[in-house]
Amino acid sequence: MYNSEFDSGTKGCTMFGQGKIEERISKKGNKFIVAVNRTKASDSPTQDVSLIEGNYYAFSGGSLSRLVF
């Protein structure tokens, strides 16, 4: 994943649908992104991820609505 620690802000992420991506920092100092000004549940941040056959991957998110391969 590109910029997985959000050291470069929201670089590498794009918006699927309507709304805007913003970076936030939790009280414990963890960086994360949120989608704001959404009009539909499917409006969300997205990023293309290249997978290698034979490897195992785990994805997590506060509101992971879909994973498309």
C-alpha positions in Angstrom: 0.0 0.0 0.0 1.2 3.4 -0.9 1.6 5.9 2.1 0.1 3.4 4.6 1.3 5.4 7.6 -0.1 8.7 6.1 3.3 10.3 6.3 2.4 12.2 3.1 -1.1 13.2 4.2 -3.8 11.7 1.9 -1.4 11.2 -1.0 -2.2 8.0 -2.8 -5.9 8.0 -1.9 -8.7 9.2 -4.1 -12.4 9.6 -3.4 -14.9 7.1 -4.8 -18.1 9.0 -5.4 -18.8 12.4 -3.8 -17.2 14.0 -0.8 -13.7 14.9 0.3 -10.8 13.1 2.1 -9.3 14.5 5.2 -6.5 13.3 7.4 -7.1 13.1 11.2 -5.0 12.2 14.2 -6.4 10.3 17.1 -5.8 11.2 20.8 -3.1 8.5 20.9 -1.4 10.0 17.8 -2.5 7.6 15.2 -3.1 9.0 11.7 -6.2 8.0 9.7 -8.4 9.3 6.9 -12.1 10.1 6.8 -14.6 10.9 4.1 -16.5 14.1 4.8 -19.4 15.7 3.0 -20.6 12.3 1.6 -24.0 11.9 0.1 -24.1 8.1 -0.2 -22.9 5.3 2.0 -20.7 4.2 -0.9 -18.8 7.5 -1.1 -15.5 6.6 0.4 -11.7 6.8 0.2 -10.1 4.3 -2.2 -6.7 3.2 -3.2 -5.5 0.6 -5.8 -3.4 -2.2 -4.2 -1.3 -4.6 -6.2 -1.5 -8.1 -4.9 0.9 -11.0 -5.6 -0.4 -14.5 -6.1 0.4 -16.9 -3.3 0.7 -14.1 -0.6 -1.8 -13.5 2.2 -3.2 -10.1 2.9 -5.3 -8.6 5.7 -7.2 -5.4 5.3 -9.0 -3.5 8.0 -11.0 -0.3 8.4 -13.5 1.3 10.6 -16.2 1.0 8.0 -15.0 -1.4 5.3 -18.0 -1.6 3.0 -16.5 -3.5 0.1 -13.4 -5.1 -1.2 -13.2 -5.5 -5.0 -10.6 -7.8 -6.7 
